[in-house]
Amino acid sequence: MFFLGDLLNKKQTMPTPESALRGRDAPLPTARVHDVNGRPLKGPYPGGLETAYFGMGCFWGAERLFWQTPGVWVTAVGYQGGYTPNPTYPETCTGMTGHAEVVKVVYDPAEVSFADLLKIFWESHDPTQGMRQGNDVGTTYRSTIYATTAEQLDQALASRDAYERELRRAGRGKVTTEIAQAPEFYYAETEHQQYLSKNPGGYCGLRGTGVSCPIPGVAAE
């Protein structure tokens, strides 16, 4: 039991650049097109689209949530926020790459706003759990928002503060979501792309808090 507890503690502690796994120079093989809509995962994307990255625990259910959102053009899953170049899924699960499981969301801001995506993000998982989501424990399952523009970053930070106030009123803890400009994104292996389209009965660990998120500057409907 001591060994198991020690292992879990290590998985919940970010590695240093020196202790992280080495990884590899070549990208992992991955799917070319989206399993649901047939669009190219890696582009080229039509002009006028924007991209943001969200980590909400296991990326299988999170990706389905976003590909079902009107205005989202394409989604992909991968690894972000760590040190190991081109990590594999088993490597990230050790906690020794530093990466979070994330969903790349390419969307049309004329159809769905970043504020809309933030509301979906906050209300669909528990952002107060640190290095875990429910029974999924480890650095790879932490809550993250990685922005690609200064405007996205500002909105994400403001929404975090607004949601934290609501969570505290509901007796919840402090938001632990990591919010930053997007670091390099590494596409996950083919079998993880649109996993719940290929495996409709597969695992989905998404669990919200039941607390509604007010987005600053957006009027309630």
Buried (B, 14 or more C-beta within 10 A) or exposed (E): EEEEEEBBEBBBEBBEEEEBBEBEEEEBEBBEBBBBEEBBBBEEBEEEBBBBBBBBBBBBBBBBBBBEBEBBBBBBBBBBBBBBBBBBBEBBBBBBBBBBBBBBBBBBBEEBBBBBBBBBBBBBBBBBBBBBBBEBBBBBBBBBBBBBBEEBBEBBBBBBEBBBEBBBEEEBEEBBBEBBEBEEBBBBBBEBBBBBBBEEEEEBBBBBBEBEBBBBEBEEE
